[in-house]
Amino acid sequence: MKAIVQEGYGSPDALRLREIESPSPGDHEVLVDVRAASVNALDWHLARGVPVFLRVVEAVGAPER
C-alpha cells in the first residue's frame, strides 16, 4: 500500500510517498480504510518541530521512521 511518510522535521519536502507493508489487525483490533484526512495548525507545527519546545511537549526527538 502507499503512504505518506514523514522522514524528519521540516517543510513538506520532509514528506515522502512510500510503498509500505499493509497492516493486518490483531485480536480485538479493526483495520479502518481512511479515504481523506486533514491537517490543522497544531499538526503543522508538530510536523515542522517549531517552536522547538513542542518536541519536548510531545516527548519525541524526531518523527518515527
Phi, psi and omega per residue, in radians:
M1 nan 2.736 3.128
K2 -1.699 2.546 3.132
A3 -2.614 2.614 3.005
I4 -1.525 2.180 -3.064
V5 -2.058 2.323 3.091
Q6 -1.590 2.071 -3.074
E7 -1.687 -0.043 3.120
G8 2.994 3.024 3.091
Y9 -1.239 2.580 3.051
G10 2.539 -2.804 -3.094
S11 -1.276 3.137 3.088
P12 -1.028 -0.261 3.070
D13 -1.127 -0.314 3.117
A14 -1.373 -0.126 -3.140
L15 -1.636 2.412 -3.129
R16 -2.318 2.472 3.022
L17 -1.501 2.098 -3.081
R18 -2.251 2.679 2.983
E19 -1.575 2.122 -3.140
I20 -2.154 2.860 3.104
E21 -1.198 2.361 3.111
S22 -1.168 2.294 3.126
P23 -1.242 2.619 3.056
S24 -2.174 2.273 -3.097
P25 -1.217 2.552 3.065
G26 -1.630 -2.936 3.095
D27 -1.067 2.402 3.102
H28 1.071 0.504 3.076
E29 -2.220 2.778 3.073
V30 -2.240 2.691 3.065
L31 -1.862 2.165 -3.086
V32 -1.885 2.278 3.095
D33 -1.548 1.944 -3.129
V34 -1.656 2.139 -3.117
R35 -1.760 -0.330 3.120
A36 -2.690 2.645 3.112
A37 -2.598 2.904 3.110
S38 -2.401 2.916 3.125
V39 -2.201 2.245 3.082
N40 -1.757 3.107 -3.066
A41 -1.034 -0.695 3.137
L42 -1.137 -0.763 3.100
D43 -1.001 -0.749 -3.116
W44 -1.105 -0.748 3.119
H45 -1.147 -0.699 3.120
L46 -1.140 -0.681 3.130
A47 -1.146 -0.637 3.129
R48 -1.363 -0.434 -3.107
G49 1.284 0.379 -3.110
V50 -2.195 2.295 -0.073
P51 -1.214 2.716 -3.010
V52 -1.008 -0.551 -3.123
F53 -1.050 -0.389 3.101
L54 -1.116 -0.510 3.091
R55 -1.120 -0.676 3.138
V56 -1.246 -0.725 3.133
V57 -1.036 -0.709 3.141
E58 -1.449 -0.129 3.122
A59 1.012 0.767 3.079
V60 -2.316 2.544 3.074
G61 -1.577 -0.572 -3.141
A62 -2.837 2.796 3.100
P63 -1.081 2.661 3.108
E64 -1.197 2.590 3.102
R65 -1.942 nan nan
